[in-house]
Amino acid sequence: MANISNTWAKFISIGKYIGAGLIVYSLISGLLVPLKPGILAVEPVTLDAGKQSVIHVTGYNTHFEEGKELSAFLKFNDGTFLESANNLVRSGKKMDIAFHIPYPLPFPDRVSDAVLVVNSPEDGTMIKPAAVTVRQAVLPVATEMDGVFLKDAGKLHVHDAWSFPYRGILEETIRNIFYHVPLWIAMVVLFVLSVVSSLYFLKTKQEKYDEIAVATTSIGILLGILGLATGAVWAKNTWGQYWSGDIKQSMTAIALLIYFAYFILRSSLEDDVKKYSLSAVYNIFAFVALIPLMFVIPRRTDSLHPGNGGNPALGGEDLDNSMRLVFYPACIGWILLSLWMSDILRRIIRLERSTQND
């Protein structure tokens, strides 16, 4: 047992430096690495078949330049592409794109959404889903459109520099994934350690396991509060308000309130033996309640959070390889740092108890 304690102490001693370094790395990289070029806005959003239409495109982190072989396409639902008739660069972030949309279109839909694809040698390929809506009167479908609609957009360029994905709704707030999500992950890790410690206490009745449970629960709640705060800031910028009543927000708040009650229970009991035993049982109940509140109910209900209510989980362009280089170190960093904080609090609790016993 002494060897295990010494090994754990060495791990905490080294882990705090590794954790602090990883967090500093994630903070700096998460803020300084730029987003990929993208399409910020398109106007107008409604085009009519049979007319020459010009759309005004505003880019984000783009470097539009005349003579750089810029190409633009509208991609329709049937997978065909319509290439632009002319591209006029206004500035590094603004350009006008002219499309001659034939009439009738080679599909029977009266109203069709089209994806805008802008291909730039310097910025790579930028895509804006459902950028415009194309309208046409109800007519027989055109059968001969050879040379007008293409089966692909040809060679597409790739943006090679280290950059994070640009998402039209998230924009710069996508960086919050490096801070908001790792806090939740570290919180869950601490709550797991807490409930395991409570189980060991009920089995052995050794006070050291109660000390670990109290310390890890305390730091876990702190991380949960920080997770709620960073989530509220993110929600304000993407959903329009700090608290929208989203199921994940509400269930997480309820779970934290249940854990707050853990300390209310402890403070209401004076007998130490009863306090440690009852709080250990309650801690197990709190963790059992945490699982459905945070991981089951939101997935069964409509939610704005990724991975819940049919909303896809983080992946692909939400969390691509460039973001994983920062996200995973941030998760490891917060776990290691929170373990160190919990160990400090555990030693403080032990010192206070030993002082009281003396």
KAHU-V379116 format. One record per residue. N is the residue number from 1. SS is DSSP state (hx for helix, st for strand, lp for the rest). Layout:
BEGIN
n;ss
N;SS
N;SS
END
This chain:
BEGIN
n;ss
1;lp
2;hx
3;hx
4;hx
5;hx
6;hx
7;hx
8;hx
9;hx
10;hx
11;hx
12;hx
13;hx
14;hx
15;hx
16;hx
17;hx
18;hx
19;hx
20;hx
21;hx
22;hx
23;hx
24;hx
25;hx
26;hx
27;hx
28;hx
29;hx
30;hx
31;hx
32;hx
33;lp
34;lp
35;st
36;lp
37;lp
38;st
39;st
40;st
41;st
42;st
43;st
44;lp
45;lp
46;st
47;st
48;st
49;lp
50;lp
51;lp
52;st
53;st
54;st
55;st
56;st
57;st
58;st
59;st
60;st
61;lp
62;lp
63;lp
64;lp
65;lp
66;lp
67;lp
68;lp
69;lp
70;lp
71;st
72;st
73;st
74;st
75;st
76;lp
77;lp
78;lp
79;lp
80;lp
81;st
82;st
83;st
84;lp
85;lp
86;st
87;st
88;st
89;st
90;lp
91;lp
92;lp
93;lp
94;st
95;st
96;st
97;st
98;st
99;st
100;st
101;lp
102;lp
103;lp
104;lp
105;lp
106;lp
107;lp
108;lp
109;lp
110;lp
111;st
112;st
113;st
114;st
115;st
116;st
117;st
118;st
119;st
120;st
121;lp
122;lp
123;lp
124;st
125;st
126;st
127;st
128;st
129;st
130;st
131;st
132;st
133;st
134;st
135;st
136;lp
137;lp
138;lp
139;lp
140;lp
141;lp
142;lp
143;lp
144;lp
145;lp
146;lp
147;lp
148;lp
149;st
150;st
151;lp
152;lp
153;lp
154;lp
155;lp
156;lp
157;lp
158;lp
159;lp
160;lp
161;lp
162;lp
163;lp
164;st
165;lp
166;lp
167;lp
168;lp
169;lp
170;lp
171;hx
172;hx
173;hx
174;hx
175;hx
176;hx
177;hx
178;hx
179;lp
180;hx
181;hx
182;hx
183;hx
184;hx
185;hx
186;hx
187;hx
188;hx
189;hx
190;hx
191;hx
192;hx
193;hx
194;hx
195;hx
196;hx
197;hx
198;hx
199;hx
200;hx
201;hx
202;hx
203;hx
204;hx
205;lp
206;lp
207;hx
208;hx
209;hx
210;hx
211;hx
212;hx
213;hx
214;hx
215;hx
216;hx
217;hx
218;hx
219;hx
220;hx
221;hx
222;hx
223;hx
224;hx
225;hx
226;hx
227;hx
228;hx
229;hx
230;hx
231;hx
232;hx
233;hx
234;hx
235;hx
236;hx
237;hx
238;hx
239;lp
240;lp
241;lp
242;lp
243;lp
244;lp
245;lp
246;lp
247;hx
248;hx
249;hx
250;hx
251;hx
252;hx
253;hx
254;hx
255;hx
256;hx
257;hx
258;hx
259;hx
260;hx
261;hx
262;hx
263;hx
264;hx
265;hx
266;hx
267;hx
268;lp
269;lp
270;lp
271;lp
272;hx
273;hx
274;hx
275;hx
276;hx
277;hx
278;hx
279;hx
280;hx
281;hx
282;hx
283;hx
284;hx
285;hx
286;hx
287;hx
288;hx
289;hx
290;hx
291;hx
292;hx
293;hx
294;hx
295;hx
296;hx
297;hx
298;hx
299;hx
300;hx
301;lp
302;lp
303;lp
304;lp
305;lp
306;lp
307;lp
308;lp
309;lp
310;lp
311;lp
312;lp
313;lp
314;lp
315;lp
316;lp
317;lp
318;lp
319;lp
320;lp
321;hx
322;hx
323;hx
324;hx
325;hx
326;hx
327;hx
328;hx
329;hx
330;hx
331;hx
332;hx
333;hx
334;hx
335;hx
336;hx
337;hx
338;hx
339;hx
340;hx
341;hx
342;hx
343;hx
344;hx
345;hx
346;hx
347;hx
348;hx
349;hx
350;hx
351;hx
352;hx
353;hx
354;hx
355;hx
356;hx
357;hx
358;lp
END
